[in-house]
Amino acid sequence: MQVELTSTTTSDGIKLHGIVLEPENPRTDLSIDCMVMIHGSGANFYASPSNPRAEKFRDMGIPVALFNMRGHDVIAGHSGGHKVGNAWEYLSETHLDQLAILDYLEGRGYTRIGLMGSSLGAVRVVVGQAKTQDPRVAAVISLAPLRFSHEYYSQCEMKDMYLGYREEALRLVAEGNGETIMACDFPNPGAHFSADVYLDRHCSEHYNMCAGITNTLNVPLFIGTGSTETHPRMLNAGRDMYELAKNNPAGVKWLHLEGGDHGLQNKDDEFMAALLEFLGAKQPAAV
């Protein structure tokens, strides 16, 4: 079994490092021929909570790729003339990262690719594929999705905290300091964002998959959530996405597990079994 360190470069010049894990005997009974795993907030390809699943995919006979997004880590320096890191990331650009990864994998012979993202990655894969409708994508897996919505946050139980950070961000932008890094505890506890990015991501409806975007996907969609995800950024997000997408002619499945944590890390067996069924497995998981 091969693990290869590699990289690809986006059309706007950002270098994305990653790894590819290829099984000795890749299976051929699934709707995908490769899985891309996309990390969440402040993570990277080598230190994501979901990474142990990459080895499971490989052991099941599924080639898997893990790449950094331009929002990897919190503040990650510069690449291609751009500031890199979650604090600087505009999700309107996430499709550029995904296109670079898809181009790279197509060059390796993969043409039916699954995009699987967890937490912020769950937003990236939906927003990115909805924007490009890339024909090389055969499935989107949105695991532990987040709700980004000014309207929702303004009415939630943590609204006072949220509105305080919003006011701070608006003040910084008005003073011409939109790139100033803010420390904040909503919606990400212990997070850091530039004022510009905080307003773009959290104080708008640009990336609200619970009210739009999800219903424009042209590929099968798998949504995974757990009952312990009760923070306003997660609460009922999967349910609302499913309601939007339930008439998707390509198909949609929502897996909601009682007692499941963020990312269903504590329900891995149930999650993997449901995912393989969704992908059309016709042989045992281990090959």
ZAMIDREN-584199 format. One record per residue: x, y, z of N, C-alpha, C in turn. Coordinates in steps of 0.1 Angstrom, whole numbers, plus 5000, padded with zeros to 4 digits. Example, Ala and Ser with C-alpha at 12.3 -4.5 7.8 and 13.67 -1.06 7.14 Angstrom:
513249435078512349555078513249675078;512849785071513749895071512950005079;
//
This chain:
500849885000500050005000500950125000;500650224991501450334989500950464995;501850545002501450675006502450775000;501950864993502850954985502551104989;503651174993503551314996503651394982;502751484980502651554968502151694969;501851764958501351894959500651934946;499852034946499252094934499152244936;498952314926498952464926497652514920;496952604927495652654923495952754911;494852794904494952884893495353024897;495153054910495653184915496953174922;497653064921499053054925499353004939;498352944946498552894959498952744958;500052714965500552574965499852494976;499252384973498552304983499252164984;499852144996500452014998499451905003;499851785001498951675005499551535003;498751435006499151305004498151224996;498551114990497651024983497950884988;496950814992497050674997496350584987;497050494981496450404971496550264975;495450194974495450044978496149964967;496549844971497149754962496049704952;494849684957493749634949492549724950;492549834942491349924943490049854938;489049884946487749824942487049894931;486149834924485549884912484049884913;483549854925482049844926481349964932;482050084933481550204939481250304928;480450404932480150514923481350614921;482350594930483550684930484750594927;485850654922487050574921488150634929;487850744936488850804946488050894955;488550914967487851004977488851114981;488451234981489151344986488651384999;489451395009489051435023489551585025;488551665029488851805031488651845045;489651905051489751935065488852055069;488752065083487952175088488752295092;488152375101488752505105490052485111;491052565106492352565112493152435112;492652335105493352205104494252205092;494752085088495552065077495551915073;496251875062496051745057496651635067;497551675076498251575084497751575098;496851675102496451675116494951705117;494151645109492751655110492151545118;491151565126490451455134489951345125;489651375112489151275103490251185097;491451215098492551145091492550995093;492350945105492350795106491350725096;490350795092489450745082490150725068;491150805065491850785053492450645051;493050605062493550465062492450365060;491350385067490250295065489750285051;489650405044489250405030490250325022;491550345024492550275017492450125019;492250085032492149945035490949885029;489849965026488649915020488849905004;490049955000490249944985489850074978;489750184986489350314980490550404980;491150444969492150554969491650674975;492550744983492150864990493250964990;492751094989493751204988493351304999;494351355006494151465016495051575012;494451695011495251815007494951925017;495952015019495652145025494752225017;493852295023493052405016493852535019;493552635012494152765014493852815028;492852765035492552795049493152705059;494252635055494852535064495552615076;495552555088496052615100495252745102;495752825112495052945115495653065107;496953075108497753175100498953095095;499053085082500052995076501053065067;501153185068502153255060501553305046;502353295036502053335022502353225012;501553235001501753144990501253204978;502053214967501553274955501153424956;501653494966501253634968500053644976;499553534982498253544990498653515005;497853575014497953535028497153405029;497753305036497153175037496853135052;495753075054495353035067493853065069;493252995079491853005081491453155084;492253225091491953365094491753455082;492353415071492353495059491453435048;490853325050490153245039488753305036;488553335023487253365018486653245012;485553195017485053065011484553074997;484453204992484053214978485153174969;486353144975487553104967487852954968;487052884977487352744980487252654967;486452694958486352614945487652604938;488452714939489752714932490652604938;490652584951491452474957490952334952;489552324952489052194948489352164933;489252264925489552244910491052194909;491952254916493352214915493552074919;492852034930492951894934492251794924;491151834918490551754908491351744896;492051854892492951844880494051744883;494651754895495751664899495251524898;494151494904493651354904493251304891;492751384882492451344869493651314861;494751384864496051344858496551214863;496051164874496451024879495450924874;494450964866493550864860492250854867;491950934877490650934884489651024878;488450974875487451054869486151054876;485950974886484750974894485150994909;485151114913485851154925484751194936;484951144948484051184959484751294967;483951404970484451514979483851494992;484651475002484151455016484851555025;483951645031484451745040483751735054;484551765064483951765078484051905084;483051945091482952075098483052185087;484052265088484152375078484352305064;485052185064485152115051483852075045;482852055054481552015049480852125042;481252255046480752365039481552385026;482852365026483652385014483152295003;482952165006482652074995481252104988;480352154996478952184990479052314983;479752424989479852554982480652534969;481752464970482652454959481952374947;481352264950480752184939479552264933;478752334942477552404937478052514928;479252574930479752674921480252624908;480852514908481552464896480652354889;479852284896479152164890480152084882;481252054888482351984881481951834877;482051794865481551664861482451554866;483651584871484451474877484051434891;483251514897482751484910481551394909;481651274916480551174915479751174928;480151234939479451244951480051344960;479151404969479551504979479151454992;480051445002479751405015480051515025;478951565031479051685040478751635054;479851625061479851565074480051665085;479051675094479051785105479051925099;478051945090477952075083477752195093;478152315089477952435097476952525091;476252605099475352705094475952835096;476152905085476653045085475553135081;475053215091473853295088473753415098;473853535093473653645102472253655108;471353625099469953625104469753525116;470253405114470053295124470853335137;472153375135472953405147472353525155;471753615148471153735155469953695164;469453575162468253535170468553415179;469853365179470153245186470453275201;470653175209470853195223472153265226;473053265217474353335219474453465211;473353525208473253645199474053755205;474053775218474753895224476253885221;476853765222478253745219478553765205;477653705196477853725182477753865178;476753935182476554075178477754165183;478354135194479454205199480654195190;480954065185482054045176481754115163;480554105158480154175146480354325147;479954385158480154525160481654565159;482454475166483954505165484454495151;484054395144484554375130484054495121;482854535123482354655115483154775118;483554795131484354915135485654905129;486354795129487654775123487654805108;486654755101486554775087486354925084;485454985092485155125090486355215092;487255175101488455245104489555215094;489355125084490355095074491254985078;490854905089491654795094491054665093;490454635081489854515078490654385079;491954405078492854285079493354265093;492954345102493354325116492754185121;493554105128493153985133492353995146;491153945147490353945159490353805166;490453805179490253685187488853685190;488153565188486753555191486353415195;485253405202484753285207483353245201;482953315190481753275183481953305168;481553215160480953085163482052975166;483353005165484352905168485052945181;484852875191485552905204487052915202;487753015207489153035206489653055192;488853115183489253135169489853275167;490453285155491053415150490653435136;490153555133489753585119490153735117;490453765104490553905101489153965102;488954095104487654155105486954135092;487654145081486954135068486453995066;487153885070486753755068485653725078;485753775090484653755100483253795094;483253915088482053965083481553895071;482553855062482153785050481553645053;482253575063481853435065480653425075;480653505086479653485096478553585097;478753695091477753805092477053835079;476753725072476153735059475353615056;474753595045474153475041474853415029;476053455026476853405014476953255014;477153195026477553055026476452975035;475253025035474252965043473652845035;474152725037473752605030472352555035;471852615046470552575051469452645045;469752755037468652835031468852835016;469952785011470152784996471452704994;471952704982473252644977473052484977;472652424988472552274988471652224978;470552304975469552254966469952274951;471152324949471652344935472652234931;472952144940473952034937473351944926;474251904917473851814906474451674908;474851634920475451504923474851454935;474951314938474451264950475051324962;474251354973474751424985474451334997;475451315005475351245018475651355029;474751355039474851455050474951365063;475951395071476051315084476151415096;475251385105475151475117474951385130;475251445142475051375154474251455164;473551395173472551465182473251555192;474551535194475251615204475751755198;475451775185475851895179474852005181;474852065192473852165197474252305196;475552335193475952475192475152535180;474852665181474052735171474652715157;475952705155476552695142476252555136;475852455144475552325139474152275141;473452335151472152285154471152275142;470652155139469652135129470152165115;471452195113471952225100471752115090;472051995094471851875085470451855081;469551875091468151865088467651965078;468052085079467652195070468252175056;469452125056470052095043469351985036;468951885043468251775037466851825032;466151905039464851955035465052035022;466152105020466452175008466652084996;467451974999467951894988467151764986;466151744993465451604993464951574979;464651674971464151644957465251644947;466551634952467651634942467551504934;467451514921467251394913468451294913;469551354917470751264918470751184931;469951224941469851144953470451214965;469851194977470451254989470151165000;471051155010470851075022471351155034;470451155044470851225057470951115068;472151105073472351015084472551095097;471551075106471651145119471651045130;472751045138472950935148472750995162;471950925170471750965184473050945191;473451045199474751035206475951065198;475751095185476951115176477551255179;478851255179479551385181479851455168;480651565169480851645157481851565148;481251535136482051455127481751305128;480951265138480551125140481851045143;482851105150484051025153483750915162;482750925171482450815180481450725175;481050735162480050645155480650605142;481950575142482650555129482150435121;481850325129481350205122480050225115;479150295122477850325116477950415104;478750515106478950615095479550545083;480650465084481250405073480350305066;479550235074478650135068477550215059;477050325064476050395057476650465045;477850505046478550575035478750475023;479250355027479450255016478150215009;477150205017475850175011475450285001;475650415005475350524997476150524984;477450474985478350474973478050344965;477150264969476750154960477550024962;478250004973479049894975478349764973;479049674965478449544962479349434967;480349464975481249364981481649414995;482149325003482549355017483449475018;483449545029484249665031485749635030;486149525036487649495035487849405023;488849445016489249365004490649325004;
//
